Amino acid sequence: MGVAGEVQYQPYPGPQDQVQVQQVIVTGPAPRTNVILSWISCICCFPIGLVAVVKAHDADRRLMYRGDLDGARRSAEVAKYFAIAALVVAGIIILGGTGFLIFLFGFLLPSIDPS
């Protein structure tokens, strides 16, 4: 403590020392991130399904950590489109393979003479 009449100054934080806190208010229901659909599509058709998984987790990250509802909604929509595309491609491959096997064993192999 100083002498009577002496003023002591407390250091005041300057602009570089101030911390700004942003509060994110989420309004409305959280968008569906389509994580489960993406993983199922990744199992069915890996290359396209992998893109769906990455976008679904990006939507989840945007929603949980950043509070970015619009970005999460956009990423979830992209994930859903890629997941559906992967399931359609897997269905075409399965149907095409089944049709080929039916053609092979039903028409080609019986017409070959074993002798």
N, CA, C and O atoms as a GROMACS GRO file, in nm:
protein
  460
    1MET      N    1   0.084  -0.115   0.000
    1MET     CA    2   0.000   0.000   0.000
    1MET      C    3   0.089   0.123   0.000
    1MET      O    4   0.200   0.124   0.054
    2GLY      N    5   0.038   0.221  -0.061
    2GLY     CA    6   0.120   0.340  -0.078
    2GLY      C    7   0.098   0.444   0.031
    2GLY      O    8   0.030   0.419   0.130
    3VAL      N    9   0.156   0.558   0.009
    3VAL     CA   10   0.144   0.672   0.100
    3VAL      C   11   0.004   0.729   0.085
    3VAL      O   12  -0.059   0.713  -0.019
    4ALA      N   13  -0.046   0.798   0.191
    4ALA     CA   14  -0.179   0.855   0.186
    4ALA      C   15  -0.188   0.954   0.071
    4ALA      O   16  -0.100   1.038   0.054
    5GLY      N   17  -0.292   0.944  -0.008
    5GLY     CA   18  -0.312   1.034  -0.121
    5GLY      C   19  -0.254   0.980  -0.250
    5GLY      O   20  -0.279   1.035  -0.357
    6GLU      N   21  -0.178   0.874  -0.242
    6GLU     CA   22  -0.118   0.815  -0.363
    6GLU      C   23  -0.220   0.722  -0.428
    6GLU      O   24  -0.285   0.644  -0.358
    7VAL      N   25  -0.234   0.729  -0.557
    7VAL     CA   26  -0.331   0.648  -0.630
    7VAL      C   27  -0.260   0.528  -0.690
    7VAL      O   28  -0.156   0.541  -0.756
    8GLN      N   29  -0.316   0.413  -0.667
    8GLN     CA   30  -0.260   0.292  -0.728
    8GLN      C   31  -0.352   0.250  -0.841
    8GLN      O   32  -0.475   0.248  -0.826
    9TYR      N   33  -0.294   0.217  -0.952
    9TYR     CA   34  -0.370   0.178  -1.070
    9TYR      C   35  -0.367   0.026  -1.086
    9TYR      O   36  -0.263  -0.038  -1.071
   10GLN      N   37  -0.483  -0.027  -1.117
   10GLN     CA   38  -0.494  -0.170  -1.150
   10GLN      C   39  -0.477  -0.184  -1.300
   10GLN      O   40  -0.531  -0.102  -1.375
   11PRO      N   41  -0.405  -0.284  -1.345
   11PRO     CA   42  -0.391  -0.300  -1.490
   11PRO      C   43  -0.527  -0.334  -1.553
   11PRO      O   44  -0.598  -0.423  -1.506
   12TYR      N   45  -0.559  -0.263  -1.656
   12TYR     CA   46  -0.684  -0.284  -1.729
   12TYR      C   47  -0.653  -0.364  -1.854
   12TYR      O   48  -0.563  -0.329  -1.930
   13PRO      N   49  -0.727  -0.472  -1.876
   13PRO     CA   50  -0.695  -0.551  -1.996
   13PRO      C   51  -0.720  -0.471  -2.123
   13PRO      O   52  -0.824  -0.407  -2.139
   14GLY      N   53  -0.624  -0.475  -2.211
   14GLY     CA   54  -0.635  -0.404  -2.338
   14GLY      C   55  -0.720  -0.482  -2.435
   14GLY      O   56  -0.769  -0.590  -2.402
   15PRO      N   57  -0.740  -0.430  -2.555
   15PRO     CA   58  -0.824  -0.497  -2.654
   15PRO      C   59  -0.774  -0.636  -2.691
   15PRO      O   60  -0.854  -0.723  -2.726
   16GLN      N   61  -0.643  -0.657  -2.685
   16GLN     CA   62  -0.590  -0.788  -2.722
   16GLN      C   63  -0.613  -0.891  -2.612
   16GLN      O   64  -0.604  -1.011  -2.638
   17ASP      N   65  -0.643  -0.846  -2.490
   17ASP     CA   66  -0.664  -0.939  -2.380
   17ASP      C   67  -0.810  -0.975  -2.362
   17ASP      O   68  -0.842  -1.065  -2.284
   18GLN      N   69  -0.899  -0.908  -2.430
   18GLN     CA   70  -1.041  -0.933  -2.410
   18GLN      C   71  -1.084  -1.059  -2.487
   18GLN      O   72  -1.036  -1.087  -2.596
   19VAL      N   73  -1.172  -1.130  -2.426
   19VAL     CA   74  -1.225  -1.252  -2.487
   19VAL      C   75  -1.372  -1.229  -2.519
   19VAL      O   76  -1.449  -1.184  -2.434
   20GLN      N   77  -1.410  -1.260  -2.641
   20GLN     CA   78  -1.550  -1.248  -2.680
   20GLN      C   79  -1.612  -1.387  -2.683
   20GLN      O   80  -1.556  -1.481  -2.740
   21VAL      N   81  -1.726  -1.398  -2.622
   21VAL     CA   82  -1.797  -1.526  -2.616
   21VAL      C   83  -1.921  -1.514  -2.704
   21VAL      O   84  -2.002  -1.422  -2.687
   22GLN      N   85  -1.935  -1.606  -2.796
   22GLN     CA   86  -2.053  -1.609  -2.879
   22GLN      C   87  -2.146  -1.718  -2.830
   22GLN      O   88  -2.104  -1.830  -2.801
   23GLN      N   89  -2.271  -1.683  -2.820
   23GLN     CA   90  -2.370  -1.781  -2.781
   23GLN      C   91  -2.450  -1.820  -2.904
   23GLN      O   92  -2.506  -1.734  -2.973
   24VAL      N   93  -2.455  -1.949  -2.930
   24VAL     CA   94  -2.528  -1.999  -3.045
   24VAL      C   95  -2.663  -2.048  -2.997
   24VAL      O   96  -2.671  -2.134  -2.909
   25ILE      N   97  -2.768  -1.994  -3.054
   25ILE     CA   98  -2.902  -2.036  -3.018
   25ILE      C   99  -2.957  -2.118  -3.135
   25ILE      O  100  -2.972  -2.067  -3.246
   26VAL      N  101  -2.986  -2.242  -3.109
   26VAL     CA  102  -3.038  -2.331  -3.211
   26VAL      C  103  -3.189  -2.327  -3.204
   26VAL      O  104  -3.249  -2.356  -3.100
   27THR      N  105  -3.251  -2.292  -3.315
   27THR     CA  106  -3.396  -2.288  -3.318
   27THR      C  107  -3.447  -2.396  -3.413
   27THR      O  108  -3.388  -2.421  -3.518
   28GLY      N  109  -3.553  -2.456  -3.375
   28GLY     CA  110  -3.611  -2.560  -3.460
   28GLY      C  111  -3.549  -2.695  -3.430
   28GLY      O  112  -3.452  -2.705  -3.355
   29PRO      N  113  -3.605  -2.797  -3.490
   29PRO     CA  114  -3.552  -2.932  -3.467
   29PRO      C  115  -3.419  -2.951  -3.538
   29PRO      O  116  -3.392  -2.893  -3.642
   30ALA      N  117  -3.338  -3.034  -3.478
   30ALA     CA  118  -3.208  -3.064  -3.538
   30ALA      C  119  -3.230  -3.149  -3.663
   30ALA      O  120  -3.315  -3.238  -3.664
   31PRO      N  121  -3.153  -3.123  -3.769
   31PRO     CA  122  -3.170  -3.202  -3.891
   31PRO      C  123  -3.119  -3.344  -3.872
   31PRO      O  124  -3.028  -3.369  -3.792
   32ARG      N  125  -3.178  -3.436  -3.946
   32ARG     CA  126  -3.130  -3.575  -3.943
   32ARG      C  127  -2.998  -3.580  -4.018
   32ARG      O  128  -2.988  -3.528  -4.130
   33THR      N  129  -2.898  -3.641  -3.961
   33THR     CA  130  -2.766  -3.644  -4.024
   33THR      C  131  -2.746  -3.765  -4.114
   33THR      O  132  -2.646  -3.771  -4.186
   34ASN      N  133  -2.837  -3.861  -4.114
   34ASN     CA  134  -2.834  -3.978  -4.203
   34ASN      C  135  -2.708  -4.064  -4.186
   34ASN      O  136  -2.659  -4.121  -4.284
   35VAL      N  137  -2.656  -4.073  -4.065
   35VAL     CA  138  -2.535  -4.150  -4.041
   35VAL      C  139  -2.560  -4.299  -4.062
   35VAL      O  140  -2.478  -4.367  -4.124
   36ILE      N  141  -2.671  -4.351  -4.011
   36ILE     CA  142  -2.698  -4.495  -4.022
   36ILE      C  143  -2.720  -4.535  -4.168
   36ILE      O  144  -2.666  -4.636  -4.214
   37LEU      N  145  -2.798  -4.455  -4.240
   37LEU     CA  146  -2.819  -4.482  -4.382
   37LEU      C  147  -2.686  -4.479  -4.459
   37LEU      O  148  -2.664  -4.559  -4.549
   38SER      N  149  -2.600  -4.387  -4.422
   38SER     CA  150  -2.470  -4.376  -4.490
   38SER      C  151  -2.383  -4.499  -4.465
   38SER      O  152  -2.318  -4.549  -4.557
   39TRP      N  153  -2.382  -4.548  -4.341
   39TRP     CA  154  -2.301  -4.667  -4.312
   39TRP      C  155  -2.357  -4.791  -4.383
   39TRP      O  156  -2.280  -4.874  -4.431
   40ILE      N  157  -2.489  -4.802  -4.390
   40ILE     CA  158  -2.548  -4.916  -4.463
   40ILE      C  159  -2.512  -4.908  -4.611
   40ILE      O  160  -2.479  -5.010  -4.672
   41SER      N  161  -2.518  -4.788  -4.668
   41SER     CA  162  -2.482  -4.773  -4.809
   41SER      C  163  -2.334  -4.797  -4.831
   41SER      O  164  -2.293  -4.842  -4.938
   42CYS      N  165  -2.252  -4.766  -4.731
   42CYS     CA  166  -2.108  -4.791  -4.744
   42CYS      C  167  -2.079  -4.941  -4.748
   42CYS      O  168  -1.987  -4.986  -4.816
   43ILE      N  169  -2.158  -5.018  -4.676
   43ILE     CA  170  -2.143  -5.164  -4.678
   43ILE      C  171  -2.184  -5.218  -4.816
   43ILE      O  172  -2.122  -5.310  -4.869
   44CYS      N  173  -2.291  -5.161  -4.872
   44CYS     CA  174  -2.342  -5.211  -5.000
   44CYS      C  175  -2.254  -5.171  -5.118
   44CYS      O  176  -2.224  -5.254  -5.204
   45CYS      N  177  -2.212  -5.046  -5.124
   45CYS     CA  178  -2.131  -4.997  -5.236
   45CYS      C  179  -2.027  -4.902  -5.179
   45CYS      O  180  -2.056  -4.784  -5.155
   46PHE      N  181  -1.906  -4.953  -5.157
   46PHE     CA  182  -1.805  -4.881  -5.080
   46PHE      C  183  -1.768  -4.743  -5.133
   46PHE      O  184  -1.773  -4.648  -5.055
   47PRO      N  185  -1.731  -4.725  -5.259
   47PRO     CA  186  -1.680  -4.593  -5.299
   47PRO      C  187  -1.783  -4.480  -5.284
   47PRO      O  188  -1.750  -4.373  -5.234
   48ILE      N  189  -1.906  -4.506  -5.325
   48ILE     CA  190  -2.008  -4.401  -5.315
   48ILE      C  191  -2.056  -4.388  -5.171
   48ILE      O  192  -2.082  -4.277  -5.124
   49GLY      N  193  -2.067  -4.499  -5.102
   49GLY     CA  194  -2.110  -4.497  -4.963
   49GLY      C  195  -2.010  -4.427  -4.872
   49GLY      O  196  -2.049  -4.369  -4.770
   50LEU      N  197  -1.883  -4.433  -4.906
   50LEU     CA  198  -1.782  -4.366  -4.825
   50LEU      C  199  -1.800  -4.214  -4.830
   50LEU      O  200  -1.783  -4.146  -4.729
   51VAL      N  201  -1.835  -4.162  -4.946
   51VAL     CA  202  -1.864  -4.019  -4.956
   51VAL      C  203  -1.984  -3.983  -4.870
   51VAL      O  204  -1.984  -3.879  -4.804
   52ALA      N  205  -2.084  -4.069  -4.868
   52ALA     CA  206  -2.202  -4.045  -4.785
   52ALA      C  207  -2.166  -4.044  -4.637
   52ALA      O  208  -2.218  -3.961  -4.562
   53VAL      N  209  -2.079  -4.135  -4.595
   53VAL     CA  210  -2.037  -4.139  -4.455
   53VAL      C  211  -1.961  -4.013  -4.417
   53VAL      O  212  -1.984  -3.957  -4.310
   54VAL      N  213  -1.872  -3.967  -4.504
   54VAL     CA  214  -1.794  -3.846  -4.475
   54VAL      C  215  -1.887  -3.726  -4.463
   54VAL      O  216  -1.872  -3.645  -4.372
   55LYS      N  217  -1.982  -3.713  -4.554
   55LYS     CA  218  -2.075  -3.599  -4.549
   55LYS      C  219  -2.168  -3.608  -4.427
   55LYS      O  220  -2.201  -3.505  -4.368
   56ALA      N  221  -2.210  -3.728  -4.390
   56ALA     CA  222  -2.297  -3.743  -4.272
   56ALA      C  223  -2.222  -3.704  -4.145
   56ALA      O  224  -2.279  -3.639  -4.057
   57HIS      N  225  -2.097  -3.744  -4.135
   57HIS     CA  226  -2.020  -3.705  -4.017
   57HIS      C  227  -1.986  -3.557  -4.019
   57HIS      O  228  -1.974  -3.495  -3.913
   58ASP      N  229  -1.971  -3.499  -4.136
   58ASP     CA  230  -1.953  -3.355  -4.146
   58ASP      C  231  -2.078  -3.282  -4.095
   58ASP      O  232  -2.067  -3.181  -4.026
   59ALA      N  233  -2.195  -3.334  -4.130
   59ALA     CA  234  -2.320  -3.274  -4.082
   59ALA      C  235  -2.330  -3.286  -3.931
   59ALA      O  236  -2.372  -3.192  -3.863
   60ASP      N  237  -2.290  -3.400  -3.878
   60ASP     CA  238  -2.293  -3.421  -3.734
   60ASP      C  239  -2.199  -3.325  -3.663
   60ASP      O  240  -2.233  -3.268  -3.559
   61ARG      N  241  -2.079  -3.308  -3.719
   61ARG     CA  242  -1.980  -3.216  -3.662
   61ARG      C  243  -2.030  -3.072  -3.665
   61ARG      O  244  -2.016  -2.999  -3.567
   62ARG      N  245  -2.087  -3.032  -3.778
   62ARG     CA  246  -2.138  -2.896  -3.790
   62ARG      C  247  -2.249  -2.869  -3.690
   62ARG      O  248  -2.258  -2.760  -3.633
   63LEU      N  249  -2.332  -2.968  -3.668
   63LEU     CA  250  -2.444  -2.950  -3.578
   63LEU      C  251  -2.398  -2.948  -3.432
   63LEU      O  252  -2.439  -2.860  -3.356
   64MET      N  253  -2.316  -3.042  -3.394
   64MET     CA  254  -2.278  -3.055  -3.254
   64MET      C  255  -2.179  -2.949  -3.207
   64MET      O  256  -2.197  -2.889  -3.102
   65TYR      N  257  -2.076  -2.927  -3.285
   65TYR     CA  258  -1.967  -2.841  -3.236
   65TYR      C  259  -1.982  -2.696  -3.279
   65TYR      O  260  -1.943  -2.606  -3.205
   66ARG      N  261  -2.038  -2.672  -3.395
   66ARG     CA  262  -2.045  -2.535  -3.444
   66ARG      C  263  -2.183  -2.474  -3.432
   66ARG      O  264  -2.197  -2.352  -3.433
   67GLY      N  265  -2.284  -2.555  -3.420
   67GLY     CA  266  -2.420  -2.505  -3.414
   67GLY      C  267  -2.469  -2.450  -3.547
   67GLY      O  268  -2.563  -2.370  -3.551
   68ASP      N  269  -2.407  -2.492  -3.656
   68ASP     CA  270  -2.441  -2.444  -3.790
   68ASP      C  271  -2.554  -2.530  -3.847
   68ASP      O  272  -2.528  -2.633  -3.910
   69LEU      N  273  -2.677  -2.488  -3.824
   69LEU     CA  274  -2.792  -2.568  -3.867
   69LEU      C  275  -2.802  -2.576  -4.019
   69LEU      O  276  -2.830  -2.683  -4.074
   70ASP      N  277  -2.781  -2.466  -4.087
   70ASP     CA  278  -2.793  -2.467  -4.233
   70ASP      C  279  -2.684  -2.553  -4.297
   70ASP      O  280  -2.713  -2.630  -4.389
   71GLY      N  281  -2.562  -2.540  -4.250
   71GLY     CA  282  -2.454  -2.623  -4.303
   71GLY      C  283  -2.476  -2.770  -4.274
   71GLY      O  284  -2.447  -2.856  -4.358
   72ALA      N  285  -2.528  -2.799  -4.155
   72ALA     CA  286  -2.557  -2.938  -4.119
   72ALA      C  287  -2.668  -2.994  -4.207
   72ALA      O  288  -2.662  -3.109  -4.250
   73ARG      N  289  -2.768  -2.912  -4.233
   73ARG     CA  290  -2.879  -2.956  -4.318
   73ARG      C  291  -2.832  -2.984  -4.461
   73ARG      O  292  -2.872  -3.083  -4.522
   74ARG      N  293  -2.744  -2.896  -4.514
   74ARG     CA  294  -2.692  -2.917  -4.650
   74ARG      C  295  -2.607  -3.043  -4.657
   74ARG      O  296  -2.622  -3.123  -4.750
   75SER      N  297  -2.518  -3.063  -4.559
   75SER     CA  298  -2.434  -3.183  -4.560
   75SER      C  299  -2.516  -3.310  -4.543
   75SER      O  300  -2.484  -3.412  -4.603
   76ALA      N  301  -2.621  -3.303  -4.462
   76ALA     CA  302  -2.707  -3.420  -4.444
   76ALA      C  303  -2.781  -3.454  -4.573
   76ALA      O  304  -2.799  -3.571  -4.605
   77GLU      N  305  -2.824  -3.352  -4.647
   77GLU     CA  306  -2.892  -3.377  -4.775
   77GLU      C  307  -2.796  -3.442  -4.875
   77GLU      O  308  -2.834  -3.536  -4.945
   78VAL      N  309  -2.674  -3.391  -4.883
   78VAL     CA  310  -2.574  -3.450  -4.974
   78VAL      C  311  -2.545  -3.594  -4.934
   78VAL      O  312  -2.534  -3.682  -5.019
   79ALA      N  313  -2.535  -3.619  -4.803
   79ALA     CA  314  -2.510  -3.755  -4.754
   79ALA      C  315  -2.625  -3.847  -4.794
   79ALA      O  316  -2.603  -3.961  -4.834
   80LYS      N  317  -2.748  -3.797  -4.783
   80LYS     CA  318  -2.865  -3.879  -4.819
   80LYS      C  319  -2.864  -3.912  -4.968
   80LYS      O  320  -2.893  -4.024  -5.007
   81TYR      N  321  -2.831  -3.813  -5.053
   81TYR     CA  322  -2.827  -3.837  -5.197
   81TYR      C  323  -2.721  -3.940  -5.234
   81TYR      O  324  -2.746  -4.029  -5.316
   82PHE      N  325  -2.602  -3.928  -5.174
   82PHE     CA  326  -2.496  -4.025  -5.204
   82PHE      C  327  -2.531  -4.164  -5.151
   82PHE      O  328  -2.499  -4.264  -5.214
   83ALA      N  329  -2.597  -4.171  -5.034
   83ALA     CA  330  -2.637  -4.300  -4.979
   83ALA      C  331  -2.739  -4.369  -5.068
   83ALA      O  332  -2.731  -4.489  -5.094
   84ILE      N  333  -2.837  -4.291  -5.117
   84ILE     CA  334  -2.937  -4.348  -5.207
   84ILE      C  335  -2.872  -4.393  -5.337
   84ILE      O  336  -2.906  -4.498  -5.391
   85ALA      N  337  -2.780  -4.313  -5.389
   85ALA     CA  338  -2.710  -4.351  -5.512
   85ALA      C  339  -2.631  -4.480  -5.492
   85ALA      O  340  -2.629  -4.566  -5.580
   86ALA      N  341  -2.566  -4.494  -5.376
   86ALA     CA  342  -2.490  -4.616  -5.348
   86ALA      C  343  -2.583  -4.737  -5.340
   86ALA      O  344  -2.548  -4.844  -5.390
   87LEU      N  345  -2.699  -4.721  -5.279
   87LEU     CA  346  -2.793  -4.833  -5.270
   87LEU      C  347  -2.850  -4.870  -5.406
   87LEU      O  348  -2.871  -4.988  -5.435
   88VAL      N  349  -2.875  -4.770  -5.491
   88VAL     CA  350  -2.926  -4.798  -5.626
   88VAL      C  351  -2.820  -4.872  -5.708
   88VAL      O  352  -2.851  -4.970  -5.777
   89VAL      N  353  -2.694  -4.825  -5.700
   89VAL     CA  354  -2.586  -4.892  -5.773
   89VAL      C  355  -2.569  -5.035  -5.724
   89VAL      O  356  -2.550  -5.127  -5.804
   90ALA      N  357  -2.575  -5.055  -5.592
   90ALA     CA  358  -2.563  -5.191  -5.537
   90ALA      C  359  -2.678  -5.279  -5.585
   90ALA      O  360  -2.658  -5.396  -5.616
   91GLY      N  361  -2.799  -5.222  -5.591
   91GLY     CA  362  -2.913  -5.298  -5.640
   91GLY      C  363  -2.898  -5.337  -5.786
   91GLY      O  364  -2.931  -5.449  -5.824
   92ILE      N  365  -2.848  -5.245  -5.868
   92ILE     CA  366  -2.826  -5.275  -6.010
   92ILE      C  367  -2.721  -5.384  -6.026
   92ILE      O  368  -2.736  -5.474  -6.109
   93ILE      N  369  -2.615  -5.377  -5.946
   93ILE     CA  370  -2.509  -5.479  -5.954
   93ILE      C  371  -2.564  -5.615  -5.911
   93ILE      O  372  -2.535  -5.717  -5.975
   94ILE      N  373  -2.642  -5.618  -5.805
   94ILE     CA  374  -2.698  -5.746  -5.758
   94ILE      C  375  -2.796  -5.803  -5.860
   94ILE      O  376  -2.792  -5.923  -5.891
   95LEU      N  377  -2.884  -5.719  -5.913
   95LEU     CA  378  -2.980  -5.768  -6.014
   95LEU      C  379  -2.910  -5.810  -6.142
   95LEU      O  380  -2.947  -5.910  -6.203
   96GLY      N  381  -2.809  -5.735  -6.183
   96GLY     CA  382  -2.734  -5.771  -6.303
   96GLY      C  383  -2.659  -5.901  -6.285
   96GLY      O  384  -2.656  -5.985  -6.375
   97GLY      N  385  -2.598  -5.919  -6.169
   97GLY     CA  386  -2.526  -6.044  -6.142
   97GLY      C  387  -2.620  -6.163  -6.135
   97GLY      O  388  -2.588  -6.271  -6.184
   98THR      N  389  -2.736  -6.143  -6.074
   98THR     CA  390  -2.835  -6.251  -6.066
   98THR      C  391  -2.887  -6.286  -6.205
   98THR      O  392  -2.902  -6.404  -6.238
   99GLY      N  393  -2.914  -6.184  -6.286
   99GLY     CA  394  -2.960  -6.209  -6.423
   99GLY      C  395  -2.855  -6.282  -6.505
   99GLY      O  396  -2.887  -6.370  -6.584
  100PHE      N  397  -2.729  -6.246  -6.486
  100PHE     CA  398  -2.621  -6.313  -6.558
  100PHE      C  399  -2.611  -6.460  -6.517
  100PHE      O  400  -2.594  -6.547  -6.602
  101LEU      N  401  -2.622  -6.486  -6.387
  101LEU     CA  402  -2.613  -6.625  -6.341
  101LEU      C  403  -2.732  -6.708  -6.390
  101LEU      O  404  -2.716  -6.824  -6.426
  102ILE      N  405  -2.850  -6.649  -6.392
  102ILE     CA  406  -2.966  -6.720  -6.446
  102ILE      C  407  -2.947  -6.751  -6.594
  102ILE      O  408  -2.978  -6.860  -6.640
  103PHE      N  409  -2.895  -6.652  -6.667
  103PHE     CA  410  -2.868  -6.673  -6.809
  103PHE      C  411  -2.762  -6.780  -6.829
  103PHE      O  412  -2.774  -6.866  -6.917
  104LEU      N  413  -2.656  -6.775  -6.748
  104LEU     CA  414  -2.546  -6.870  -6.762
  104LEU      C  415  -2.590  -7.012  -6.730
  104LEU      O  416  -2.570  -7.103  -6.811
  105PHE      N  417  -2.650  -7.033  -6.614
  105PHE     CA  418  -2.687  -7.168  -6.574
  105PHE      C  419  -2.819  -7.215  -6.634
  105PHE      O  420  -2.843  -7.335  -6.640
  106GLY      N  421  -2.903  -7.124  -6.677
  106GLY     CA  422  -3.032  -7.166  -6.731
  106GLY      C  423  -3.030  -7.189  -6.880
  106GLY      O  424  -3.104  -7.274  -6.931
  107PHE      N  425  -2.947  -7.113  -6.953
  107PHE     CA  426  -2.951  -7.122  -7.098
  107PHE      C  427  -2.822  -7.169  -7.161
  107PHE      O  428  -2.824  -7.254  -7.249
  108LEU      N  429  -2.709  -7.117  -7.117
  108LEU     CA  430  -2.583  -7.150  -7.183
  108LEU      C  431  -2.530  -7.288  -7.145
  108LEU      O  432  -2.499  -7.369  -7.232
  109LEU      N  433  -2.521  -7.315  -7.017
  109LEU     CA  434  -2.462  -7.442  -6.975
  109LEU      C  435  -2.545  -7.564  -7.016
  109LEU      O  436  -2.486  -7.664  -7.056
  110PRO      N  437  -2.677  -7.561  -7.008
  110PRO     CA  438  -2.753  -7.680  -7.053
  110PRO      C  439  -2.742  -7.705  -7.202
  110PRO      O  440  -2.760  -7.819  -7.247
  111SER      N  441  -2.713  -7.602  -7.281
  111SER     CA  442  -2.706  -7.623  -7.425
  111SER      C  443  -2.570  -7.678  -7.469
  111SER      O  444  -2.555  -7.716  -7.585
  112ILE      N  445  -2.472  -7.682  -7.379
  112ILE     CA  446  -2.340  -7.737  -7.413
  112ILE      C  447  -2.346  -7.890  -7.401
  112ILE      O  448  -2.390  -7.944  -7.299
  113ASP      N  449  -2.303  -7.958  -7.506
  113ASP     CA  450  -2.305  -8.104  -7.507
  113ASP      C  451  -2.185  -8.155  -7.429
  113ASP      O  452  -2.072  -8.122  -7.463
  114PRO      N  453  -2.207  -8.236  -7.324
  114PRO     CA  454  -2.096  -8.283  -7.243
  114PRO      C  455  -2.007  -8.386  -7.311
  114PRO      O  456  -1.898  -8.412  -7.261
  115SER      N  457  -2.047  -8.444  -7.420
  115SER     CA  458  -1.965  -8.548  -7.483
  115SER      C  459  -1.862  -8.496  -7.573
  115SER      O  460  -1.786  -8.574  -7.632
   0.00000   0.00000   0.00000
